[in-house]
Each structure stands twice: as structure tokens, then as C-alpha cells.
Amino acid sequence: MNQMDKTEARRSKDDVAATRPKYSILVVEDEELLRNTVTRYFKKQGYRVWSVSNGFEALLLLQYNKPHVVITDIKMPKLGGLTMAEGLRNRAETRDIPVILITAYREESYFKRAQEIGATYLLLKPFTLTELHEKVRSVFEHLKGKKKAARVLPQPDGII
């Protein structure tokens, strides 16, 4: 292989690495329309995205894939987001994955429970994709900053 071929091969590898998503997201939502909308949005933004319809499926997926952040609804059939997030906190390999909870429920008990399990953010429905993306970006900024120095993740708009 001549020098020009080697340079071109190196460029091809760099191009592939540049297009590979840097961060991954797991979307856990039982409402199919919302799950598909959020999944498509983040894929278009260049993230790797997995999506499932309940916490049980999420825990199965997490045995083989480690997203950088989990976005989950609180109330779902089979296994809700709060219980699933608590399960993540109890396993060493998933303990540090940030969790963004989304819910239409405004009962204080949900907010307290979200704090107890260490949720990163709690976002109330209805929300915009831009609002959700801001929370995700904040998590990723924190992850980048963690490599440089430990920082405290900002609290979500006074909700938690």
C-alpha cells in the first residue's frame, strides 16, 4: 500500500469515527407515539437511541447495552420508571447512568420518590422536545466535565 492509500484509509476511518454517535440514549415510554417521536428526534440529532415500552424491557436491554442516559416515563405497565430507576441504582454496572424521569402526574409523592432514587431530572408532561434536549445536553455536559473535574449536576428548574 503506497503512502496515498494509507492516508486515504486513515481518512476513511476518521470519517467513520466522526459520524459515529458520541452519546447513547435509552427511551423507556409506554405511549408509542411519544416513544417514537422522542426516538426519531434524538436519532436525527446524531445520538444512538434504543427504545422500549416498559421498565422490564429496559432492564433486559441494559444487560447488553449501556446508554449514557435513560429517559423514562414514571407510570408504565409491567414495571414503572421509578422502580426501574431504583433497580439501576442498586446495580454497580448501572448505578451511575443518569435518569431523566418524565410524567404527567403532579403528586408530591412522585417528586419525593424521584429525589430518593437519585433522578437527575424530572420533566413534567407536556414538554417540548427542545426542553427534553436541554436536559439531555446538560447531562452530557456533566459527563464531559466529569473527565476534567467532578461537578454537581444542576437541579431541574426547581422541580426536584
Buried (B, 14 or more C-beta within 10 A) or exposed (E): EEEEEEEEEEEEEEEEEEEEBEBBBBBBBBBEEBBEBBBEBBBEBEBBBBBBBBBBBBBEBBEEEEBBBBBBBBEBEEBBBBBBBBBBBEEEEBEEBBBBBBBEEEEEEBBEBBEEBBBBBBBBEEEEBEEBBBBBEBBBEBBEEEEEEEEEBEEBEEBB
